């Protein structure tokens, strides 16, 4: 019997005893369902945190400023309509700088030279002061607006469009998606390619307007705030703010120090210690995360809440799979007993013991594949619906969170795992069938 015929026969034989097979498939279904749900839950939350951290900054830089005891001021949520009488002046907008930049002393040219000369630092770029008043589109209403001056080291979590091109000469913006309705865009895709006008006031009090193209729309981030702007736009805004006055606001409060690749933890500690001795504060990504411990604590709380559920579900999945394994053994042992004469006839006609073993193994694998595919499919339907409901309700503030992330590799892994369990479970009945002697089997009543 050819392998294809063997597989076809195994599939047909699987449902000879429909009730027994269905009950076994149901047990496998429960195991596959719970494993898929818990795996997707862990992947979804982990992916969200990883996306937020990756959007915060590059991992080969330090953000350096003069030492200060100042703290970060809290930022308001969403764009407010700009009012020249009541809106915060442009000079006070920090643009989302994660260090206490608004309170620190500016970095002089000597400071920048000192930082650049420290072993382990390959280069340094000062973060120029970027202050804006408002943004508008198509001569519409004006809304308060800020630009993240650290756009060069951040990666936006895009909802639509592309990342900033920092080598481009034209002015580019990645617009936070909470500006879409305010500026009159129906969707994120509609905003991509549109021109917006940014208004600002220089140090003499004169007003300026700069037109920029929206190249992307970003989801809100836990660790970065303000719109993204490419280097050309940041340079233009910073230059306009000085009003062409020599020496006006030319020093930066924060500098981005680029590290040598492959630094060990001890070498990084040595760099930060040298900066500290020189009178500067430096922060890595881990340090920045320490600043937002309340946010991390909130995420951890969500994780802990789901961890308990996940643990219960995983335990339930293990019990279901153990029960299913015994079910497969029982189903196939009964099948071997009921088909004893049939096995004897197949052997008498020249079918080898290996083929008999393969036939019953195929039956076990068929049960495993059916149960796992049904479980995975049901988990995807339930997870997608539940995740969408939670994203629109209790988890609405965690924009971009896909609570259940169904990764193809994980789904295939669940199917293969359960199929392997089914194969192992079917090994004993298949072996018993393969060992039967044709004459005794044909005499079996």
Beta strands, then each sheet from edge to edge (+ up, - down):
strand 1: 61-66
strand 2: 121-127
strand 3: 134-136
strand 4: 143-144
strand 5: 158-161
strand 6: 172-176
strand 7: 195-201
strand 8: 207-218
strand 9: 228-229
strand 10: 254-259
strand 11: 280-283
sheet 1: 2+ 10- 1+ 11-
sheet 2: 4+ 3- 7+ 8- 5+
sheet 3: 4+ 3- 7+ 8- 6- 9+
end
